Amino acid sequence: MELLVLQSDFGLNDGAVSAMHGVCKGVHKNLDIHDLTHGITPFQVFEGSYRLFQTVKYWPKGTVFVSVVDPGVGTPRKSVVAETKTGHYIVTPDNGTLTHIKKEYGITAVREIDESVNRIDNSGDSHTFHGRDVYAYTGARLASGVITFENVGPLLKVEDIAEISIKTPEVSTGQIEGTVEIADVRFGHLWTNISKEMFEKAGFSLTSELEATVAHKGKMYYKGVIPYVRSFGSVEIGKPLIYINSLLKAAVGLNEKSFAETYKIGTGPEWSITFRVAGSEGGRSMQTDEKIEI
């Protein structure tokens, strides 16, 4: 029997998550069920994709994840189970939720869920809660060994699964342009898709001062010179810093304040971030960070 981990945008204010737990326990009472989060921003598939990337590889191989961020529920979008190169399984709608897993870790195989077999009995007239009727049920059957991966349904081509377009960071000596992918929700730090290796390739080193620019669809929201340091204690409270986060990606924050809230910055593929050596050609050096009026 494997572990089962649930994620959704359902929140915990009604019975939806409890119903999913109940379905899983109905498959096997001893199933070990955990929650990744149920606080995904409603309908934000990209956010759900990122949280899987943030979490999956830290669970034992064989763990089954059920991720339900499904604004297209009831439409012809496919329901799938993906087997990852890290040895995990993800049960989800095929709507882009697998984007980060495919990009960062790789997917070995994908199967479409055969709902004639892997669906709760007498639920066929319900078209708005596949998280309970299809995904939780299939995930529990897979995790408890009632079915194998081969019993999920027919194979699909990995290259055909839905993906959200994310711009690959552009790296050159002294400059990198990437994306603000997600916020460290509780603290408001900006997490990017720029890796530690990219920082090294660009020639950035700890204690360097880098000019950071954040924009959305060409409109600038922030521009300032920020020190690249090891951790929050390296700067005074309220001051900005650039650091390498727990996923070994570049991040921007304010010590004990929310960068995202202070500068009204969002996240996702349309939010760009650029780092360049302070004072280099194309940038202008400043002594303090600058808030752009919007």
N, C-alpha and C positions, 0 to 999 in steps of 0.2 A: 504494500500500500504506500502510495506517494503522498506528499503534501499538496494541499490545494490552497491557492492564494487568489483572493477576489479583489477586483478593482472596478469602480464605476463612477459616474457623475450623479448618482442618485441621492447623495447626502444621507444623513441618519435621522431625519425628522419624520419619516413615516415607516411603513412596514416593508418597503421594497427589499432592502438588504437582508432583513430578517427572513423574508420569504425565500431568498436565494440560499441562505444558510439552511433553512428548513428542507428545501429540495435536496441539497447535498447530503444532509443527515438522513433523509429518506432513502437515499441510495445505499448508504452504509453509515450506521450510527457511530462507528469508531473513526470515521474519516477526520483527519487533522486539518482543520480549516483556519485560515488566517486572512487578514485584510491588508492589502497594500495601501489603498486609500479609497474612500468614497467621496472625496472632496474635489475631484476633477471639476473644473469650471464647466457648467452645463454645455453640452454639444461640442466641446473643444477636443476633437479627435487628436490633434497635434500634441496637446498636453498629455493625453492618455498614452500616446506613443512614447513620449519622452520619459514618463514615469516608469514605464516598463524597462526602458534602457537603463534608467537609474538604479533599478532594483534587481532585475532578473538574475544576473550572474552571481549574486551574493547568496542565492538559495541553492540547496543541494541539487545535483543533477537528477532529473526525473520529476521535479516539481512541476505541477500543472497550474498555469495562470489563466484565470477567466477575466477578460477585460471587456467591459460593456460601456462604451461611449458611442451611442448608436442613434444619431439623429435621423438616420434613414430606415429605422425599424419599420417592418411591414412592406418595404419596397423590394424590388428584385435583387438588391445587393446580396452577395453570398455570405454564408456563415461558414467559418473555416476553423481548422486547427493547424497550427504551424509547429513543426519540429525545428528547433534552433540548433545551430552548430555548438552551442554551449550545453546541449543535452536537456533542454527544457521544452515544455509544450505550452502553447498559448492559444486559448479558445476565444474567438473574437469575431465581430463582423469584419468583412473584407472592405474596409473603408479608409484605409491609411493608417490604422492603428499599429501595423507592423513595420512602419517606415523606419524607425530608429533601430529596431532589432535587426532588420535586414541589413541596414547600412553599417551598423557598428559591430555586430556579432555574426551575422550570416544566418540563413535559413536553409536547411537541408531538404525539407519536403513540406508540402501543404496539401491538406485534404479538405474537400467540401463536406460539411456535416450532412449526412443523410437523415433528414428529419422524419422519414418514415420509420426509422428505428430509434434515433437519438433525439427524442422529444417526449416530454411528459404525456402520459395518456390523457386523452380527452381535452387537450389544450389547443386543438387545431383551429378553433373559432376565435382564439385570442391572437391579435396581430400587433400588439403594442408592448409586450413584455417578454421578448425573446431572451433577455438576460436571465429570467427565471425558468422559462419553459424549454429553452434550447441550450443556452450556454452553461448555466450552472449545472443543469442535468448532465450534459455531455462531459463537462469537466469533472464532475464527481464520478461518473462511470469510468472515465479514463484513469483518474487518480486512484480509484479503489480497485482497479483491475477487472471490473465487470466487462470492459471492452479493451482492446488494444488499439494502438494508433491506426492499424490497418482496418479496424472495424468502424472507424469514424465515417468513412465514405470515400468517394473516388478521388484519386490524385489530381491536383491541378498543377500547372506550370508555375514554378516559383517566380519566374520573370513576369507573369501576368497579374500578380496580386497588386492591389491598389497601393500607390505610394503618394505621399505629399512631397511636392518639389521643395527641396532645400538647397540653396546655393552653396556650392563648395567654396570654402574660404580661399581667397586669393593672397598668396604669400610672396613677398619680395623682400630684398634686403632693406630693413628699417621700416617695413610697413606690412600690415595684415588687414584685410577686410573680411568680416564674417557676419554671423547672424546672432542676435540675442534670442536664444531658443526658449528659455524658460526663466522664471524667477524663483529664487529660493524663498518660497511663499511667506514664511513666518518672519523673515528678516529683510526681505526686499532687495537682496543682491541679484545682479544680472548674471546669468550663466550663458556662456556663448558656445558656439560649435568650433571654437579655435583651440587646438590641443597644445599641450606643453611642448611637444616636438615642433610645432609650427612656430612657437615663440622662439625656440632655439634656432630654428632655420632663419628666422628674420633677424637674428642677432640681438634679441632682447635678453637682458640678464638682470638678475635680482638687484635692486636698488636703482635701476634705471628709472628715469622719468619719461613717461609716454604720454603723448597727446591722444586722448580718447574722444571720438565723435560718435554720437548715437543719432540715427535718423529713421524716419518712417515715411516711405514713399517719397523720398527726396526732401522732406521737411526736417530740419535739424531740431533736436530736442535737448541735446547736451553737447558741450565742447569744453574740454579742460585738460590741464596737465596733471597727471596722477602718478604717484610713485608705484612701481612694481615691487611688491614686498612679499614676505613669507606668510604673514598672517595679520589679523586685525589689530593685535597689540603693537604692531609696528608703526601705527599712526595714532594721532590724538583722537579722542572721541569726537564724532561728527565730521571727521575728515575722510576724503575718499581714498580708496586703495584699489590696486589691481593685484589679483592673486590667482594661484592655481587651485581650483576647488577639488572636492573629494573624488570627482570623476576624471581628474587630470585635464580639465578644460579651463581656459582663462575665464575669470569672473571679475566683475566690478562691484564694489560696495561702498557703503559708508559705515564707519565704525560706530555701532550701536544706534544707527538710524537706517531708514529705508531709502535706498537709492531710487528704486522704482517709484515710490510714492512722492519723494521730494521733487523729482524731475518729470513726473507724470509719463513714465516710460512703460510701454507694453512689451509683449513678447510674441514671437512667432516668425515665420519666414519673411515677413515684410519689414521687420525691424533690423536694420543693419548697424554694425558697429565697426569702427576702424581704429586701429592702434598704429601710431607711428612714433618714431623717436622724436622727442620734443625738440623743436627748433629746426627740424629737417625741412627740406624743400617741399612746399605744398602745404605746410602747416604754419600756424603762428603760435609762438610760445606765450604762455600766460603764467602768472604766479599763483593764481587760485582757480578753482573750478568755476565754470560759468553756467548759469541757468538761462536757457533760451526762453523768452517770453512766447507763450502760445495762446 
